[in-house]
Amino acid sequence: MSSPSRAHRGTRNFEQMFIYCLELHLALPSSSLKEKRGIIKSIQGRARNRFNIACAEVARQDNCKVAVLGFVTVSPDKNLARSVLVNLETWVYEDWPDVEIIGADINEV
C-alpha cells in the first residue's frame, strides 16, 4: 500500500475563492406567463453558455411583465468574478433591447 501524498498528511493549501452574485430586475415585453418563460429561458440558457455562470429566476414569478434573475459566479480572482457579472449585465442591455433593466445589484457573498 502506498503512503498518502503530502497534501493528505496534514499540509493543506487552500486557495481563496470569491463568490459574487448579480440580482437583475427586468421589465419584459410579454403579455402572458408563457411569453415571459420563453424570454427568461432564452436569457438564462445563453448566459450559462456564454459566461459559465449559474442563474435562476428568484422572484416575481407570477407577474408576466417583470422578472428578477439571480446570477452567481465563483473565481479565485476577485476582479474576474465581478467583471464577469458586469459583462453579463452589459450583454443583457446590448443583446436584449426589448428587455429593460430596471435594477441591478452586484454583491460579494
N, C-alpha and C positions, 0 to 999 in steps of 0.2 A: 504494500500500500504506500502510495506516495505521500509526502508530507504536505500540509496545506501551504498555499502560496503566502508570500509576505503580507499581502493585503488581508488575509484571513487570520493572521496571528495577532490581532490587536492593533495594528497600524492601519488607521483609516484615513483616507484622503478624500474628504468631502468637498465637492465643488459647490460654489454658490449657485443658487437658482433664483431667478426673478420671474414672478407671475404678474402679468398685467391683464386688466380687463377693460373692455370698451362697452359702455352702455349707449346704444344708439336709438334715439327716438325718431320715428319716421312718420310722415304724413303720406298716405298711399292713395293713388288714383283708382281705387276699387270701390265697387258698389255692392259686393257680396263677400262673404267669408271665403267662398271658393276662389274668387279672383285674388283676394288677399293671400291665400295659401299659395297660389301659383307664383306671385311676386316674391313672397318671403322664401319659399323653397328654392327659387332661382338664385336669389342673393346669397342664401346660405351655402348652396352647393358650389357656386362659383368662388365664393370667398374661401371655402375649405380647400378647393383645388389650387387657387392662386396664392393664398397666404399661409396655408398649412396651419390653420387655427381651428379651435373648437367654437361652435356657435349654437345658439338656441333662441327661440322666441320666449322671453322671460316675463312678459306682462301684456295686458290689454288684448288678450287672445279673442275676446268676444266682440271687439269693435273692428269693423271692416275698413275703417278709414285711417287707423293708426296702428303702429306696431312698436314694440320695444324689443330690440335684439341685443343679446349679450354675446360678446366675442372674448375669447381668452387665448393668450399665448404664453409660453414658457421658454425662457432662454437663459444661458449662463451670462449673457451680456445685457445689462440693464437698458442701455441705449438702444440696442437692437430690438428688444421686446417692445419698448414704447414706440419706436419708429414703425414697426410692423402695423401697429394699430392706427397710427397717424396716417400711414399709407392706405390702409383699408378704408378709413373714413373719406379720404380724398378720392379713392376709387369709386365708392358708392356715389359721391357727389358728382363725379365726372361721367361715370358709365350708366347711371340711372337718372337721367334728367327729369323724368316724370315722378320720381320719389324725392320728397323734400325732407331734408334733415332738420328737425325742429329742436333737437338737443343731442349733445354728445358729451360723454364724460369718460376720461381715461384715468384709471386708478391702479396703483400697485397693491397687490393683495398681500 
